[in-house]
Amino acid sequence: MPDWFMANKLAVAKEVLDLYTRNSREALPPDRMKSLEIGAGWDLLLPLAMRGCGAEEIHCIDIFPHLDTRRIADAIALLRKLDPEGCASRLPEWTEPADGGLGDHLKSGYGIRYAAPCDARRTGFEESSFDLFLSYHVMEHIPPHDLREIHRESFRLLKPGAVAIHYVDLQDHWAYATPRRSVHGFLANGPISWKCLNPPLHYQNRLRSKEHVESLASVGFEIVVRNETPATEEQLAALRQPGAVHSEIQSKVSLEELGVTYLVVVARKPG
């Protein structure tokens, strides 16, 4: 992982804590806050960065147990290097856990409670027990019918006045590996062709920003922050071309709403 990648993750962690502090009705200091991140991945980048910024109790769940101790060790080393005054003091150097003791090692040394496999639609956690519910580049990979259930579960888990924060990449992820493909390329595919291009291993739901926000609101959340990255004029011109957007998708939202490439949304549980 290059330094710039970890520096970005550290910046996101600071932004998450700032968004939480400014938008939760009874925000607690990071060392008293209890958070839950879904889709923790292989290296616990974001929770480790949050820990380095002062967060104390971070629960992480995933549908599969992906953790890779080498990548965790690399992440900790880079965070300590980038933030010698903060992360270096809160993230001890990585040592290999005893056999079968990874969960206890993460909990005691880094304040991270990890559970996988765990279904984000039905976590089994106690109602109204979390101050923050978080996802980073996860919501675009979940089928719409499951998203509603995850939002409903997050609403159940959060304390009244607490917040859910989601970072959603709305771009065609195939464009990252195919320079000739537009970041809106997947909007041109009809249901049959997209089914062939959208395997379960790398699923993308193609929902637009408006639809993600509406899904959160439909289970009772109030939207308090909605930061969107709009399409450029060049991208909008490309979307206006015949065949750039399939008719089934075009009928749902406006051209400008189709073009949004990134969403940061903060949703608060009333109370």
SULCORUR-V578293 format. One record per residue. RES is the residue in one letter. PHI is phi in whole degrees, -180 to 180 (* if undefined). OMEGA is omega in degrees with one decimal (* if undefined). Layout:
RES:PHI:OMEGA
RES:PHI:OMEGA
This chain:
M:*:179.6
P:-71:-178.4
D:-59:-176.1
W:-64:-179.7
F:-68:179.2
M:-71:177.5
A:-63:176.7
N:-64:179.9
K:-65:177.3
L:-65:177.6
A:-65:178.1
V:-64:179.1
A:-60:178.2
K:-65:179.0
E:-66:178.4
V:-58:-178.7
L:-66:177.4
D:-69:178.0
L:-62:177.7
Y:-63:-176.6
T:-62:-175.4
R:-80:-171.7
N:-120:174.5
S:-77:-176.4
R:-68:177.9
E:-133:-176.6
A:-65:177.3
L:-99:172.2
P:-60:-177.2
P:-52:-177.1
D:-77:176.1
R:-117:-176.9
M:-82:176.9
K:-115:-175.0
S:-120:177.6
L:-133:174.9
E:-109:175.6
I:-104:-178.4
G:72:-172.7
A:-68:174.9
G:80:-170.6
W:-96:-167.5
D:-126:177.3
L:55:-174.9
L:-56:-174.7
L:-68:178.5
P:-62:176.6
L:-65:177.8
A:-65:177.3
M:-65:176.2
R:-61:178.0
G:-63:179.2
C:-91:174.3
G:117:179.2
A:-66:-171.7
E:-106:-174.8
E:-119:-175.6
I:-120:176.4
H:-95:-179.3
C:-128:178.0
I:-129:176.7
D:-152:-178.9
I:-74:175.3
F:-131:178.7
P:-81:-174.1
H:-90:-166.1
L:-51:178.8
D:-126:-173.3
T:-64:178.2
R:-65:-180.0
R:-70:175.2
I:-63:179.3
A:-61:178.0
D:-63:-179.6
A:-63:-179.8
I:-64:-179.9
A:-61:-179.0
L:-70:178.1
L:-64:177.4
R:-63:179.0
K:-69:-175.9
L:-75:-174.7
D:-133:-173.6
P:-64:-179.6
E:-83:-176.3
G:-104:-175.3
C:-61:-177.2
A:-62:-179.1
S:-86:-176.3
R:-103:179.0
L:-116:178.8
P:-64:177.0
E:-56:-176.8
W:-74:170.2
T:-126:-178.7
E:-66:179.8
P:-71:174.5
A:-65:-178.1
D:-51:176.6
G:76:-174.0
G:-111:-177.0
L:-62:-178.6
G:-61:178.6
D:-66:180.0
H:-64:178.7
L:-66:-177.9
K:-69:-175.4
S:-74:-175.3
G:-92:-170.8
Y:-134:176.5
G:69:-175.6
I:-108:174.2
R:-102:-173.8
Y:-111:178.3
A:-137:175.6
A:-158:-0.6
P:-74:177.5
C:-146:-177.9
D:-87:-178.2
A:-66:177.0
R:-80:-177.7
R:-146:-172.3
T:-77:-175.0
G:85:177.4
F:-74:-177.5
E:-68:178.6
E:-63:176.6
S:53:-175.6
S:-115:-177.0
F:-122:177.5
D:-94:-176.1
L:-148:173.6
F:-118:-167.2
L:-138:167.8
S:-142:179.4
Y:-133:-179.8
H:57:179.6
V:-120:-171.5
M:-61:179.9
E:-74:-177.8
H:-107:-176.0
I:-116:177.8
P:-57:-176.0
P:-53:-177.4
H:-68:176.2
D:-83:179.2
L:-58:-179.5
R:-58:-179.9
E:-68:177.7
I:-66:177.8
H:-64:178.8
R:-64:178.7
E:-67:178.9
S:-64:177.1
F:-62:179.0
R:-66:-173.6
L:-76:-175.0
L:-77:172.6
K:-70:174.1
P:-56:-178.9
G:88:179.2
A:-84:-170.2
V:-128:167.8
A:-109:179.6
I:-124:-178.4
H:-129:172.1
Y:-105:-172.8
V:-125:176.1
D:-89:-173.5
L:-94:-177.6
Q:-90:174.6
D:-66:-175.9
H:-68:176.2
W:-67:179.9
A:-67:178.7
Y:-66:-177.9
A:-104:-177.6
T:-129:-174.1
P:-56:-178.4
R:-77:-177.6
R:-90:179.4
S:-72:175.5
V:-67:174.2
H:-107:-173.3
G:-57:-175.9
F:-70:178.3
L:-72:-179.6
A:-82:-175.3
N:-78:172.6
G:-78:-176.0
P:-56:-176.2
I:-72:-179.4
S:-65:-179.8
W:-69:177.3
K:-62:178.6
C:-72:-177.1
L:-92:-170.8
N:-125:-176.6
P:-72:179.9
P:-57:-178.9
L:-65:-178.3
H:-141:-174.0
Y:-70:172.4
Q:-130:-174.1
N:-87:178.0
R:66:176.4
L:-64:177.3
R:-96:-175.8
S:-51:-178.6
K:-57:-178.2
E:-70:175.6
H:-63:-179.7
V:-65:179.4
E:-63:178.9
S:-64:176.6
L:-65:-178.3
A:-65:-175.3
S:-67:179.4
V:-99:174.2
G:119:-179.7
F:-70:167.2
E:-102:-176.7
I:-85:-176.3
V:-109:174.7
V:-140:176.6
R:-141:-179.5
N:-99:-176.8
E:-118:171.7
T:-99:-176.1
P:-76:173.7
A:-67:174.4
T:-74:177.5
E:-60:178.6
E:-65:179.2
Q:-68:178.0
L:-64:177.6
A:-62:178.6
A:-67:179.5
L:-68:178.4
R:-77:-177.3
Q:-71:178.5
P:-55:177.5
G:85:-178.2
A:-72:180.0
V:-133:179.3
H:-65:-174.7
S:-59:-179.2
E:-65:179.2
I:-83:-175.6
Q:-62:-176.9
S:-75:-173.2
K:-89:-173.9
V:-142:179.6
S:-74:180.0
L:-61:179.9
E:-63:178.4
E:-68:175.3
L:-61:-172.2
G:-79:-178.0
V:-56:-174.3
T:-103:-177.0
Y:-153:-178.5
L:-136:165.8
V:-119:-176.1
V:-127:174.6
V:-116:-178.4
A:-117:-175.7
R:-110:174.1
K:-80:-178.5
P:-58:178.3
G:134:*
